[in-house]
Amino acid sequence: MITVLEIFFFTVLVLVINSFFIYPLIIYLISRRKSEIQVNSNYEPTISILIAAFNEEKVIEKRIQNIAGLNYNLSKIEVFIGSDDSWDRTNEILLESEKKYSWLKPVISSDRKGKAGILNELVRKVNNEIIVFTDANTVFDKDVLKNLVRDFSDPQVGGVCGRLILIDNETIRNEGVEEAKYWQYETFIKQAEGKCGIMLAANGGIFAIRKEFYKNIPTEKAVTDDLFVSLWVLSQNYKFAFAKDAAAYEYTGLNLISEYNRKVRFGATNFQTLIYFKNLLWHKNILLSYSYLSHKVTRWFLPAMLVLLFILSFFLADGNTLIRKIYFLQLAFYLLAFGGYLLSLIKVRIQIFSIPYFFVVSNVAIAEGFIKFIRNKHSVTWDSTER
């Protein structure tokens, strides 16, 4: 007879399997049945591009030049770059660039506001119809704007996310960090969600919303700004689409430590963001609620679930053959992850080891982020990821 602990074990197991395998398959199959959003390819709204920057002297000038080379009517663009009390040459570069480009509007802050605070300040200065959010280290394809805003010709579309392509540097590849490959998997899910109009989390480097759907990002407690903005649009019963041909590029962090710290920071702020939108778990759009549970809530509580599965399977293995097999599968997976760790020390990457290693490291970072969230140790300010 099955016990209460076994029922609990299989419930947690189903939630995990659903998040990584069943949900992506279901959302993909549903998206195949959805018709494409009807758009006007000649739609050319006015655009305000917003960038929050802190100590970005290495990339900010190239970022401005990248925007200057975009294939869009520049008379319909304004670019606000908010420097969050930068102490390197960022402010100097911005002020010099302002002389060259009439559409560039630097906003220099003399005190740290954090990314959310800077974005809130920039939005108050916006004059145009569509707000495009991006980062200082992102590089746009030349046609990105016209491809990104095209879906807004449908009045039911409140937000659109572009396709962010991550590029590994040589160091991080050798350390066994599989961020770029994991991002390809995430992009597959985002594209399917976008076709269903429920893309949950925009890529911070490239997404857009209608100006009227911007809600001030909370600053009293740190949240993940792009996730907050995306979920707010969805909570207003508008679609959030995905434009796969609106491509942008970013390098992953310089090393494993920088990527780990980034995940810790996002781990803490994501938990806070999920609390703001807990009502999405019982939204009238059942598909949206299912997506929110599967793609967000389960993912961010995954470390606790994995620990529970391992402990429960250890104690239940003797009395249940299936659970015993699952226990040994987990053990094998974690041994592969440990092998990935050892290989990373000698700068060797073999994917059968590096993928489990990356998975474990990512979930350790999420767990640390959760601890920071519980202890209220996460900050609204940020430091740029080392590149």
C-alpha positions, 0 to 999 in steps of 0.5 A, spaced: 500 500 500 502 506 498 504 511 503 503 518 505 510 519 504 510 516 497 505 520 495 508 526 497 515 524 493 511 522 487 507 529 487 514 533 488 517 528 482 511 530 477 512 537 479 519 537 477 518 533 471 512 537 468 517 543 469 522 541 465 519 536 460 511 536 460 510 543 460 515 545 454 512 539 450 505 542 452 506 549 450 509 547 444 504 543 441 499 548 443 503 554 440 503 550 433 495 550 433 495 558 434 495 562 428 500 568 427 499 575 430 496 579 424 501 585 424 502 591 419 509 590 416 509 598 415 507 599 422 513 604 425 511 607 431 515 612 435 520 609 440 523 610 446 530 606 448 531 606 455 538 603 458 540 603 466 548 603 466 553 603 472 560 603 470 559 601 463 565 605 460 568 598 457 561 598 452 557 604 453 560 608 447 559 601 442 552 601 445 551 608 442 554 607 436 550 600 435 543 604 436 546 609 431 547 604 426 540 601 426 535 601 420 529 605 423 527 612 422 532 615 427 527 622 427 522 617 431 527 615 436 529 617 443 534 614 447 535 615 455 541 612 458 541 613 466 547 613 469 546 610 476 552 614 480 557 611 475 564 613 478 568 611 472 568 614 465 561 612 463 558 619 464 564 623 460 562 618 454 555 619 455 556 627 455 561 627 449 556 622 445 550 627 446 554 632 442 554 627 436 547 625 437 540 629 437 536 623 439 541 621 445 539 624 452 543 622 458 540 622 465 546 623 470 544 621 477 548 623 483 546 618 488 545 610 487 538 608 485 538 601 483 536 599 476 529 599 478 530 607 480 533 609 474 528 606 469 522 609 473 526 616 473 527 615 465 520 613 464 517 619 466 521 623 461 519 618 455 515 622 450 514 616 445 509 610 444 513 604 445 518 603 450 524 599 448 528 596 454 535 594 453 542 593 457 549 597 456 552 590 453 547 588 448 548 589 441 542 589 436 541 587 429 540 592 425 533 591 423 531 589 430 527 595 432 522 594 426 522 587 427 520 588 435 515 593 434 511 590 428 507 586 433 504 592 436 500 593 430 495 588 434 492 592 439 491 586 444 499 586 444 502 589 450 509 587 450 514 584 445 520 580 447 526 579 442 531 573 441 537 574 446 543 570 443 548 569 448 555 568 446 560 564 451 567 567 452 573 561 452 574 562 459 567 560 461 566 554 456 573 551 459 570 552 466 564 548 464 558 553 464 553 551 459 549 558 460 548 559 452 546 552 451 541 552 457 539 559 454 537 556 447 532 551 451 529 557 455 528 561 448 525 555 445 520 555 451 519 563 450 518 562 443 512 557 444 509 562 450 510 568 445 506 565 440 500 563 445 501 571 447 503 569 454 511 570 454 512 570 462 519 573 462 522 578 457 529 578 456 532 584 459 537 586 453 531 586 448 524 587 450 518 592 449 512 595 452 506 600 450 508 606 454 501 606 458 503 599 461 509 601 464 508 600 472 513 603 477 518 598 479 518 597 486 524 600 489 523 598 497 524 591 496 528 589 490 525 585 484 527 583 477 525 588 473 524 585 466 520 579 470 516 584 473 514 589 467 512 582 463 508 579 468 504 586 469 503 587 462 500 579 462 496 581 469 492 586 465 490 581 460 494 583 454 498 579 450 506 578 451 509 576 444 516 573 442 519 576 436 524 571 434 527 575 428 528 581 433 535 578 435 540 581 440 547 579 442 550 578 449 556 575 452 556 571 458 559 573 464 567 573 464 567 567 469 564 562 473 564 566 479 561 572 475 555 568 473 554 565 479 553 571 483 548 574 477 544 568 479 544 569 486 542 576 485 536 574 480 534 568 485 533 573 491 529 578 486 525 573 483 522 570 489 520 577 491 517 578 484 513 572 484 510 574 491 507 581 487 504 576 482 501 570 486 494 571 484 497 569 477 497 562 480 489 562 479 488 567 473 482 566 469 487 564 463 488 557 465 494 557 460 497 563 464 496 560 471 499 553 468 505 556 465 506 561 471 506 555 476 510 550 471 515 555 468 516 560 474 514 558 481 516 551 480 523 553 477 525 557 483 523 552 488 527 547 485 533 547 489 528 545 495 524 540 491 531 536 489 533 536 496 526 533 498 526 528 492 533 525 494 532 525 502 525 521 501 528 517 495 534 515 500 529 513 506 523 510 501 528 506 496 528 499 500 520 499 500 519 501 493 523 498 487 521 504 482 523 509 488 530 505 488 531 506 481 530 514 481 534 514 487 540 511 483 538 515 477 539 521 482 546 519 485 548 518 478 546 525 476 550 528 482 556 524 481 556 526 473 556 533 476 561 532 481 565 530 475 564 536 471 566 540 477 573 536 477 574 537 470 572 544 470 579 545 475 583 543 469 579 547 464 576 541 460 569 541 458 565 534 456 558 535 456 555 529 459 559 532 466 558 539 464 551 540 463 549 536 470 555 541 473 552 547 471 545 545 473 547 543 480 551 550 481 545 554 478 540 551 483 545 552 489 545 559 486 538 560 487 538 557 494 543 562 496 538 567 493 532 564 497 536 565 503 538 572 501 531 573 500 528 570 507 534 575 510 532 581 506 539 581 504 538 583 497 539 590 494 536 594 489 543 596 487 547 592 482 554 592 480 555 590 472 557 583 471 564 582 469 565 581 462 
